[in-house]
Amino acid sequence: DNKLIVLTLEKHDQMKWWSCCIQGDPEIDTKKIVPENSKLSDLDGETRQTVEKMMFDQRQKAAGKPTSDQMKQHELLEKFKQAHPEMDFSKANVNYGGSSSGGNFNFG
């Protein structure tokens, strides 16, 4: 028969909706799309991990605490300080960024 074409399209940015499938097709009003609720257990491992990280970071920000990225930055700085005891960090003002408090947290 050979009259069937199967075409698989993969989005590079999984976080954005396409306004249409094929350029020139009528555009879909993506503002009207309401995604169905899903449980974390329904998500694939990578997506679940991303959502859990976002939820953690949101809770941390709401509590005025550092996000996971800011904690990672702090950890890297501490390792660097340990590797370079000859350097004086006593007057260093570190800003980990990404928060309303300027990213200055008391990690001690």
N, C-alpha and C positions, 0 to 999 in steps of 0.2 A: 504494500500500500504506500509506504514511504511519504505520507502527507502530513506527518506529525513532527513538529520541532519542539524539543524540550530545551528551555532556556533557564538557567539558574543565575540569578543576580545576587551578588553579595555586597552589602553596604560596608564601606570602610569605616564610617562613623555610625556606630550602632545606637548612639544617643539622640540622633535626629531623625525626624520623619521625612520621607520623601513627599514632595508635593504632587508628584506624578510618577508613574512607572517608566514611561517612555516619553522623552522630550517631544512636545507637540500635542500630547494627550491633554484632555481637560484636567486642570489642576484640582486637587482635592483640598478642601478647606481643612487643614490639619488642626485648626483651633477647635473644630467641632468633634474631633476624635477623642473619645473617652476610653483609655485603655482599661481593660478589665483588671480588677484587683487580683493579685497573685500572692501566694504564700512564698516565703523564702525557700521552703523545701521544693517548690515547683521550678526554681531557677537552676540553671546550670552552674557548675562550681565557680567559674570565673565571675559570672554576673552576680552570684550570691555574695562572693567575697567583696566585690566592689560595693554592693548595696550595704552590706554590713559595715564596711569601712566608712561609708558616707553617713550612716546612722550614728556610728560611734563618734565621728568628728562633729556631727551636729549636736550631740549631747554634750560633748566636751566644750564646744564653743558656748553653748547655752549656760554652762556652769562656770564659764570664765577660765577654763582649763585648756592646756595645749592640745592641738589635734595630733593625730598619729604622725603626720609629716613633720610637725614641729618637734615631737618627741624624738623622731628619728634624727633630725638635724642636731638636736641637743646631744644625743648619744654619739654622733659622729664628732662633734666638737670636743666632747669629753675624751674620746679616744685620741684625738689629735693632741689635746693638752697633755695626756699621759705620755704620748710618744715624743713630746717636745718639752721636757721639764725645764729646759734652759730659757723658755719664753715666759714672760710675765703677763698673765691675763687678768691680774687683779683690778685693773682699771678699764677693762674691756666692757663695752656696753653692747650686748648681743641682742639683736632684734630678729626673731624667728619669723616674723611677718604673718599675715593672714588673719589677724584678729583685731577687734576694736580696741584692745588694750595695747596695740602696737607689737604684739608678739613677745612682750617681756613677761616671763613667767618665773616663779620661784620653783625651780626643780628640786631644790635641796630639801 
